Amino acid sequence: MLDLLRKTFLAGIGVFSLTKEMTEKLYRELVEKGQMSAEEAKKFVNELVERGEQEKAALSEAIKKEMERWRVEMGLVSKNELELLEQRVKELEGKVAALEKQGQ
């Protein structure tokens, strides 16, 4: 029964990450209701928190990849590419100014 509850809850947690307050509340409730021993409840809650963090990291990575795909698809430049272009423009402006100075 406890194993089924654990598996169901882990599956349902999805991308949600439990906060410290929520985990403490869940821990206390499980122990107070006698549904789990203190050690079982602590282990269960720790598994939930770990799973939530893993899901959060996976979602973050998926979002980054999708945003990069959209950026490339739309032909937009990245911040790094823009900075490199700005640097090249400054260098070229400097060269143009130096050439203009020589020609006068």
C-alpha positions as CSV (number, residue, x, y, z in Angstrom):
1,M,0.0,0.0,0.0
2,L,2.7,2.5,1.0
3,D,4.7,1.5,-2.1
4,L,1.7,2.2,-4.3
5,L,1.1,5.5,-2.6
6,R,4.8,6.5,-3.1
7,K,4.8,5.5,-6.7
8,T,1.5,7.3,-7.4
9,F,2.7,10.4,-5.7
10,L,6.1,10.4,-7.4
11,A,4.4,10.0,-10.8
12,G,2.0,12.8,-10.1
13,I,4.5,15.3,-8.8
14,G,5.5,16.0,-12.4
15,V,7.4,19.3,-12.8
16,F,6.4,20.6,-9.4
17,S,9.1,21.1,-6.8
18,L,8.0,20.9,-3.2
19,T,9.0,23.7,-0.9
20,K,10.6,23.1,2.4
21,E,7.4,24.1,4.2
22,M,5.3,21.8,2.1
23,T,7.7,18.9,2.7
24,E,7.7,19.5,6.5
25,K,3.9,19.6,6.5
26,L,3.6,16.4,4.5
27,Y,6.1,14.7,6.7
28,R,4.2,15.7,9.9
29,E,0.9,14.6,8.5
30,L,2.1,11.2,7.4
31,V,3.6,10.5,10.8
32,E,0.7,12.0,12.8
33,K,-1.9,9.9,10.9
34,G,0.2,6.8,11.5
35,Q,0.5,6.1,7.7
36,M,4.2,5.9,7.9
37,S,7.0,5.7,10.5
38,A,9.1,8.8,10.9
39,E,11.9,7.3,9.0
40,E,9.7,6.1,6.1
41,A,8.0,9.5,5.9
42,K,11.4,11.3,5.9
43,K,12.7,9.0,3.1
44,F,9.4,9.4,1.1
45,V,9.5,13.2,1.4
46,N,13.2,13.3,0.4
47,E,12.5,11.2,-2.6
48,L,9.7,13.6,-3.6
49,V,11.9,16.6,-3.2
50,E,14.7,15.0,-5.2
51,R,12.3,14.0,-7.9
52,G,10.9,17.5,-8.0
53,E,14.3,19.0,-8.4
54,Q,15.1,16.5,-11.2
55,E,11.9,17.4,-13.0
56,K,12.6,21.1,-12.6
57,A,16.1,20.8,-14.1
58,A,14.8,18.7,-17.0
59,L,12.0,21.2,-17.7
60,S,14.5,24.1,-17.6
61,E,16.8,22.3,-20.0
62,A,13.9,21.5,-22.4
63,I,12.8,25.2,-22.3
64,K,16.4,26.3,-23.1
65,K,16.6,23.9,-26.0
66,E,13.3,25.0,-27.4
67,M,14.1,28.7,-27.1
68,E,17.4,28.1,-28.9
69,R,15.5,26.2,-31.7
70,W,13.1,29.1,-32.1
71,R,15.9,31.6,-32.1
72,V,17.7,29.8,-34.9
73,E,14.4,29.1,-36.8
74,M,13.5,32.8,-36.7
75,G,17.0,33.9,-37.7
76,L,17.6,35.9,-34.5
77,V,21.1,36.5,-33.2
78,S,22.2,35.4,-29.8
79,K,23.6,37.9,-27.2
80,N,27.1,36.5,-27.8
81,E,26.8,36.9,-31.6
82,L,25.5,40.5,-31.1
83,E,28.4,41.3,-28.8
84,L,30.9,39.9,-31.4
85,L,29.3,42.0,-34.1
86,E,29.4,45.2,-32.0
87,Q,33.1,44.5,-31.3
88,R,33.8,44.1,-35.0
89,V,31.9,47.3,-35.8
90,K,34.0,49.2,-33.3
91,E,37.2,47.8,-34.7
92,L,36.1,48.8,-38.3
93,E,35.1,52.3,-37.1
94,G,38.6,52.7,-35.6
95,K,40.2,51.6,-38.9
96,V,38.0,53.9,-41.0
97,A,38.8,56.8,-38.7
98,A,42.5,56.0,-39.0
99,L,42.3,55.9,-42.8
100,E,40.4,59.1,-42.9
101,K,43.1,60.7,-40.7
102,Q,45.8,59.5,-43.1
103,G,43.9,60.9,-46.2
104,Q,43.7,64.4,-44.8
